[in-house]
Amino acid sequence: MYEAPKVEVIEVEVEKGFAVSGGTEDYNPQPW
């Protein structure tokens, strides 16, 4: 039952990671 929430969290982390690594203009909470 914990596998589903974990997958969702991982997806969110991946999106954040891509945004931070790629530095997209659409999503840039912390410009490095």
Secondary structure as UniProt FT lines:
FT   HELIX           3..22
//
